[in-house]
Amino acid sequence: MSVSPSSSAQAAREAVAIRLRDLRKEAGLTVVELAAACGWHYSKTSRIENALTGPSAKDIRRWCAAAQVEDQAQDLIVQSINAETMYREWRHQVRSGLKHLQDSRVQFYRETELFRVYSSSLVPGLLQTEGYAHAVLSIAARSDDLPIDDSAEAARARVERSSVIHEPGHRFVILIEETVLYYQLGDADAMAAQLGYLLTAGALPAVSLGIIPMATRERTRWPEETFHIYDGDHVAVELVSAQVNVTQPSEIAQYAKAFGQLRSMAVYGADARALIVNAIDALR
């Protein structure tokens, strides 16, 4: 299920193109015949099938009518729209600064009832302390050569935004790989504070914190890319160069299934706390 950061958008477009090509072939139509039925030049059919040109909603409706599968048009239109909008460049998102990015999501967090988060790389933002968040955001600012390094202000905004875990009406199911506890993303004091906070946050009534042990035998899934499932209608996947926003129901179902499989490997309660305490001891 892993997605290449450099090809996410193109892969999504190609999925639409392949499906349209398959529909044409299943209907027994040549490229020229389909083009004639749709009322355009055959080169346009070729460009669409090779994902060089994104089809419009009207194009997809004509294509499905020519292939006599009109009932599939709407799903393909939604898939095509998602392919064009799901891939958002990090640089575009943070052009006004990291703090602005944190602030922009406050209302969305307040409107979300169920958060399901899986992270294989770092403590999720919802459970980050200010010192840890500052270290993480500083790395982001440096690695992306951002024109504005407001990581300190952004860290404070992130912690403030995360106060949603104390507000009624929300549930948080959070999974992390045990390796996350050992990645040194701040100095020893920042790491100790962060790990200590996990002990506290994991005991909150609205929070279920699961940790997948490194020693897990016969994993049912390998470590995946970090992803967030918001309620049941939106998945955000964090890649190197972008955030992919998934809204296609079938894809959301895949992430929900993956989350369930990852969750089944995690430990909770006293067992999870023991793993955190071990990581704290390793700092000494």
C-alpha positions in Angstrom: 0.0 0.0 0.0 3.0 2.3 0.2 3.0 5.2 -2.3 6.0 6.8 -4.0 6.1 10.5 -3.0 7.2 11.5 -6.5 4.5 9.6 -8.3 1.4 9.8 -6.1 -0.6 12.2 -8.3 0.4 10.5 -11.5 -0.4 7.1 -10.2 -3.9 8.3 -9.3 -4.4 9.7 -12.8 -3.1 6.5 -14.3 -5.6 4.5 -12.4 -8.4 6.5 -14.0 -6.8 6.2 -17.4 -6.4 2.4 -17.1 -10.0 2.0 -16.1 -11.2 4.0 -19.1 -9.0 2.0 -21.5 -10.3 -1.2 -20.1 -13.9 -0.1 -20.6 -13.1 0.7 -24.2 -11.5 -2.7 -24.8 -14.3 -4.5 -23.0 -16.8 -2.8 -25.3 -14.8 -4.0 -28.3 -14.0 -0.5 -29.5 -10.8 0.7 -31.1 -9.2 4.1 -30.2 -10.6 5.6 -33.4 -14.1 4.1 -33.0 -14.4 5.4 -29.4 -13.2 8.9 -30.5 -15.8 8.9 -33.3 -18.5 8.0 -30.8 -17.4 10.7 -28.4 -17.0 13.4 -31.1 -13.3 14.1 -30.8 -10.1 13.3 -32.5 -8.6 9.9 -31.8 -5.4 11.5 -30.4 -7.4 12.8 -27.5 -8.4 9.2 -26.6 -4.8 8.2 -26.7 -3.7 11.1 -24.5 -6.4 10.3 -21.9 -5.5 6.6 -21.9 -1.8 7.4 -21.4 -2.7 9.8 -18.5 -1.2 12.7 -20.5 -4.6 14.6 -20.4 -7.0 14.5 -17.5 -10.6 13.8 -18.7 -13.3 16.2 -17.8 -16.6 15.0 -16.3 -18.2 15.5 -19.7 -15.5 13.4 -21.3 -16.0 10.6 -18.9 -19.8 10.6 -19.5 -19.3 10.5 -23.3 -16.7 7.7 -22.9 -19.0 5.6 -20.7 -22.0 6.2 -23.0 -19.9 5.0 -26.0 -18.8 1.9 -24.0 -22.5 1.4 -22.9 -21.6 1.5 -19.2 -23.2 4.8 -18.2 -23.7 3.5 -14.7 -20.0 3.6 -14.1 -19.5 7.3 -15.1 -20.2 8.9 -11.7 -17.7 6.8 -9.8 -15.0 7.5 -12.5 -15.8 11.2 -12.3 -15.3 11.2 -8.5 -12.1 9.2 -8.9 -10.8 11.6 -11.5 -11.5 14.7 -9.4 -9.8 13.1 -6.5 -6.7 12.3 -8.6 -6.4 16.0 -9.5 -7.0 17.4 -6.0 -5.6 14.9 -3.6 -2.0 15.7 -4.1 -1.0 18.9 -2.3 2.6 20.1 -2.3 4.0 20.7 1.2 5.6 23.9 -0.1 2.2 25.2 -1.2 0.8 24.4 2.2 3.5 26.1 4.3 4.1 29.1 2.1 2.6 31.3 4.9 4.6 29.6 7.6 4.3 26.5 9.7 2.2 28.3 12.4 -0.4 29.2 9.8 -0.6 25.5 8.8 -1.3 24.5 12.4 -3.9 27.2 12.9 -5.6 26.3 9.6 -6.7 22.9 11.0 -8.1 24.0 14.3 -11.7 24.0 13.2 -11.4 20.8 11.3 -10.1 19.1 14.5 -13.0 20.4 16.5 -15.5 19.1 14.0 -13.9 15.6 13.8 -15.4 13.1 16.3 -13.2 10.0 15.7 -9.4 10.3 15.1 -7.6 7.1 14.0 -3.9 7.7 13.7 -1.0 5.4 12.8 2.6 6.6 12.8 5.8 4.6 12.1 8.1 7.6 12.2 7.3 10.0 15.1 4.9 10.8 17.9 1.7 12.0 16.3 1.0 15.7 16.6 -2.0 15.2 18.8 0.3 13.8 21.5 3.3 16.0 21.0 4.8 18.2 23.7 6.0 21.7 22.8 9.7 20.8 23.0 9.3 17.7 20.8 7.0 19.5 18.4 9.6 22.3 18.1 12.3 19.8 17.3 10.1 18.1 14.6 9.0 21.3 13.0 12.6 22.7 13.1 13.7 19.7 11.1 10.9 20.3 8.6 11.8 24.0 8.2 15.5 23.1 7.6 15.0 20.1 5.3 12.4 22.0 3.1 14.4 25.3 3.1 11.3 27.2 4.1 11.6 31.0 3.7 10.1 31.4 7.2 11.3 29.4 10.2 8.5 30.0 12.7 8.9 26.5 14.2 8.8 27.7 17.8 5.5 29.6 17.2 4.2 26.6 15.2 5.0 24.2 18.1 3.0 26.3 20.5 0.1 26.4 18.0 0.3 22.6 17.6 0.1 22.0 21.3 -2.8 24.4 21.6 -4.6 22.7 18.7 -4.0 19.4 20.4 -6.0 20.5 23.4 -8.9 18.9 21.5 -8.0 15.6 23.2 -9.4 17.1 26.5 -12.6 18.3 24.9 -15.8 16.2 25.1 -17.3 14.7 21.9 -14.0 13.2 20.5 -12.3 9.8 20.5 -8.7 9.1 19.7 -7.3 5.7 18.6 -3.6 6.1 18.2 -1.1 3.5 17.1 2.7 3.9 16.9 5.5 1.6 16.2 7.8 1.0 19.2 10.7 2.4 17.2 9.1 5.8 17.4 9.9 5.9 21.1 13.6 5.7 20.3 14.0 8.1 17.4 16.0 11.1 18.8 14.1 14.0 17.4 15.0 16.4 20.2 17.6 16.6 23.0 17.4 14.2 25.9 15.3 16.5 28.0 12.8 17.0 25.2 12.6 13.3 24.6 12.1 12.5 28.3 9.3 15.0 28.5 7.7 13.7 25.4 7.8 10.1 26.6 6.6 11.0 30.0 3.6 12.8 28.4 2.8 9.6 26.5 2.3 7.9 29.9 -0.1 10.7 30.9 -2.0 11.1 27.6 -2.4 7.3 27.1 -4.4 7.2 30.4 -6.9 9.8 29.2 -10.5 8.4 28.9 -10.9 9.5 25.3 -7.5 8.2 24.2 -6.6 4.6 23.2 -2.8 4.4 22.8 -1.5 1.3 21.2 2.2 0.5 20.6 3.3 -2.2 18.1 6.4 -3.9 19.7 9.6 -4.3 17.7 9.6 -7.9 18.9 6.2 -8.7 17.3 6.5 -12.1 15.7 5.0 -12.8 12.3 3.6 -9.4 11.6 0.4 -9.3 9.6 1.5 -6.0 8.1 4.8 -4.3 7.7 5.3 -0.8 9.0 3.3 1.6 6.7 3.5 5.3 5.9 2.0 7.5 8.6 -1.7 8.1 8.0 -4.7 9.7 9.8 -8.3 8.6 9.4 -10.7 11.4 10.3 -14.2 10.0 11.1 -14.9 7.7 8.1 -14.7 10.1 5.2 -11.2 11.4 4.9 -7.7 9.9 5.1 -4.5 12.0 5.2 -1.3 10.3 4.2 2.1 11.9 5.0 4.8 11.5 2.3 8.2 13.1 1.8 7.0 15.7 -0.7 3.3 16.0 0.0 0.2 15.1 1.9 -2.2 12.9 0.0 -5.8 13.4 0.9 -7.9 10.3 0.2 -11.7 10.7 -0.1 -12.6 7.7 -2.4 -14.7 5.3 -0.3 -13.0 2.2 -1.6 -9.5 3.6 -0.7 -10.7 4.8 2.7 -11.9 1.2 3.3 -8.4 -0.1 2.5 -6.9 2.3 5.1 -9.5 1.3 7.7 -8.7 -2.4 7.1 -5.0 -1.7 7.4 -5.6 0.2 10.6 -7.5 -2.7 12.0 -4.7 -5.1 11.2 -2.1 -2.9 12.7 -4.2 -2.4 15.8 -4.4 -6.1 16.3 -0.6 -6.3 16.7 -0.4 -3.5 19.3 -0.2 -3.7 23.1 -2.1 -1.4 25.4 -2.4 -0.4 29.0 0.3 -1.7 31.3 2.2 -3.4 28.5 2.3 -0.2 26.5 3.4 1.8 29.5 6.2 -0.8 30.1 7.5 -0.1 26.6 7.5 3.6 27.2 9.3 3.3 30.5 12.0 1.1 28.8 12.5 3.9 26.2 12.8 6.5 29.0 15.4 4.3 30.8 17.3 4.1 27.5 17.8 7.9 27.6 20.0 7.7 30.7 
